[in-house]
């Protein structure tokens, strides 16, 4: 085993690279903050994937992961494939496991419970066995302006209608829940007059489901308080507090809400749907 090398990439961004018998293990020592992802990706592409055939990204020190970081992991996986390398992840966190599960990325990426498991000689890497392929993903970035709620909602609905056999009721569920989630980011994430903030919407199209992640990097929220508010809203839909979360939890097939106070929050929504035979994304 080669001793871990610490690489400082500037702007308080650093990572560690440790080599175990030809397997490169990358640890994100300063996390996966959105502003760091570009530099981390460039370093891994140039200095790791070009040298080692097997890459393990160790996320065991993380308790939270943003949708932008998930996108970074997916892009790194694709880059590894392009270079003929194999990639897997180490999670080690129930919170991260839940996020990978609800986004269906645990069916795309190989995820190990520990570094020891990842380094086992027979440990798999690359695409998970029985994986449901990710067919396409779409990223939208908007300012925290209420007008854009409609833009995001209609853009996603158009893509879903064109590619999936979906009922009118399911369309209404998606429209309502996406609108609630984006509006929450605008209204509660950035409060008033924070027009420099951004709301990020990442939609993943699988064979059997659509996954939509809505994220902001604003005020965040207390997860326990939100759960309590949603429970109260279940018996009083006229209540403003918690109603949107309750509707998302009720109308979508799956919904997960995660946050870091004064940092970020993400809502991940899942609707099961059957892909059309003539789906444009399959052309």
PENOR-V319174 format. One line per field, one symbol per residue. ss: DSSP state (H for helix, E for strand, - for the rest). phi: phi as a letter, one per 20 degrees, with the letter a starting at -180 (. if undefined). A space follows every 10 residues. Layout:
ss = ???
phi = ???
This chain:
ss = ----EEEEEE --EEEEEEEE --EEEEE--- ---HHHHHHH HHHHHHHH-- ---EEEEE-- ------HHHH HHHHHHHHHH HH---EEEEE ---HHHHHHH HH--HHH--- EE--HHHH-- ---------- ---EEEEEEE EEE---HHHH HHHHHHHHHH HHHEE--HHH HHHHHHHHHH HHHHHHHHH- -------EEE EEEEEE--EE EEEEEE---- --HHHHHHHH HHH------- --HHHHHHHH H--EEEEEEE ---EEEEEEE EE-EE----H HH-
phi = .effdedeen lmdbbdccdc lndedddefd ncfgfeffff fffffeddff ddeccdeedf eedbceffff ffffffffff ffemddcbcd emcfffgfff ffemffedde cdfbfgffeg geffbneffm feffeaccdc ccefdggfgf ffgfffffff gfdcecffff gfffgfffff fffffffdfd ldmefefcdd cdddddfcad dcddccddfm beffffffff ffffdbfeff fnfffffffe eefbbcccbc glcabbdddc cfaefffdgg fef
